[in-house]
Amino acid sequence: MTRWQLTELAERDLRETLDFVESESGPVRAERVLDDFVRAFDRLAARPRIGHTREDLTDLDVLFWPVHAWLVVYRQDRRRLVIVRVVSGRRDLRELLGN
């Protein structure tokens, strides 16, 4: 059983992120970025409280963790870590998180 899962939005975010990286830097770089995300997801699942809150962005019960220029937005449920979004730190996070 996996210790983390991606929401549909997070899956789409990750796919779009990797497509962007591949178009800008090539498939090898995109694969490395994917590996970095998976390592981050595994690390967060093992130690979910290492992320940080962003009360300036949302009142949702989520934490944030940086991976390169992106933020992993996640929450812990009873059985696993749930990756809510994977977004560029340059985007309007308040709007994306529906604050």
CORMOKA-V234693 format. One line per field, one symbol per residue. ss: DSSP state (~ for helix, > for strand, _ for the rest). psi: psi as a letter, one per 30 degrees, with the letter a starting at -180 (. if undefined). burial: I if it has 9 or more other C-alpha atoms within 8 Angstrom, else O. A space follows every 50 residues. Layout:
# CORMOKA-V234693
ss = ???
psi = ???
burial = ???
This chain:
# CORMOKA-V234693
ss = ___>>>_~~~~~~~~~~~~~~~~~~_~~~~~~~~~~~~~~~~~~~~_~~~ _>__________>>>>>__>>>>>>>____>>>>>>>>____~~~~___
psi = kkfllkleeeeeeeeeeeeeeeeefleeeeeeeeeeeeeeeeeeeeifgf alliffelglillkkkjbglkkkllkaeflkjjeljlkffljeeeefh.
burial = OOIIIIIOIIIOIIOOOIIOIIOOIIIOIIIOIIOIIOOIIIIIIOOIOO IOOOOOOIOOOOIIIOIOOIIIIIIIOOOIIIIIIIIOIOOOIIOOOOI
